[in-house]
Amino acid sequence: MEAVSELDLENRRGAPRLSYAVDIKYVRQGGSIQSGRAINVSQTGARLMLDEGSECPELTVEFEGKVALLARQVWEHRLPGGKKVVGVIFEGFHWGQRVALDDYLFDLERSAA
């Protein structure tokens, strides 16, 4: 985990976020598992750095093997070199996922202190 500065993109999320780059795995419907980075994470969504690829508004994101969530892409910003930054919101939570996400965010914040 490493602290990162915000990309120069408008803040589009109301929940407090933790700005730490963490490894993720993600899969879009019908696709294969790919690797990426989360630039920041909150209780409602995340900013992700992904490879450009198939366009599918929904994906499953796994944060460091600790919590997996269904996410819907709501915006993107293409970068040079075949990368893009996307904003996602988390959807379809069940109680166990909410607890796992809260625990994960707590651990991220604690390890940064």
N, C-alpha and C positions, 0 to 999 in steps of 0.2 A: 504494500500500500504506500502511495506517495501523495503528498499534498500537491495540488495543482491549482493554477490560476484559472479563473473563468475565461472561457472564450468570449469574444466580444459579441455575444448574442443576447437579445432581450430576455430578461427573466420572465418565464411564462408559467411558473409554478408557485402556488401560494404556500405550500408547506416548507418549513425550514429544511435546508439540504446540507449534507455533508460533502464537502468538496475534496474528495480523495479518489485518486485513480485506483481502481481495483479490477482484477481480471474477471471476465465473464465468459460464459458459453451461451450461444443463442441458436435458436432454430426457427426458421419461418415455416409455415405450413407446407408440407411436402418437400422440404429441403433437408440438407444435411447439417450436422452440428458444426458451428463455426466459432472461432474465438474472437474476442473483442475486448474493449475496456469500457468501464463505466467511469465517467469523469466526475459525476456527482450523483447522489442518491438521496431520496427523501421517502416519506411514508406514502406519497401519492404517485411518484414517478422517478424518472432518471434521465440523465443526459448520457448518451452512449456514443462511442467511437466505433464504427463498423466499416467493413469493406463494402464498397458499392456492389450491389448484386440485385437479385430479383426483388421486385417491388411487391410487397405483401404487407398490408397494414397491421397484421397481428404477428407476434412472435412470442416465444417463451424464452425468458432470460434467467440464467442461473448465475448467482453471485458467489464466486469463489467456492462453489460446491456446497454452500450453506443454505441457500434458499432459492427456490425456483418460482417464478411468477409469470402469469400471462400479462402481456403488455400490448398496448395499441400505440402505434406511431402516430404522432400528431403534427410533427414538423420535421424538416431535415435541412441541412446546410451542407452542400457538397464542398469537398476540399480537394486540392491538387493531389495527385498520386493515387487515385482510386479509393479514397476514404471519404466518409461522410460522418457528420455528427447528427444524431437524431434525438428528438425529445419523445419520450414515451410516457404514457400514464398506465398505471397498473389497474387491471380489471379482474373481476371474478374471484375476489378473495374469499377464502373460507377462513374460519377462526384460526386454525392452525398456521396458515400462511401469514396472517396478520401478526401473530405472536412471534413466528420465526423472523419476519422482517423487523419487527421492533427489537428483538434480541440482537439481530445482526447490526442494526444501526447503533444500538447501545455499545456493542463491542467495538465498532469502528471509532466511535467518539471517544471511548475509554482508551483505546490504544493510541490515539492522537495526543492525549493529554500528557 
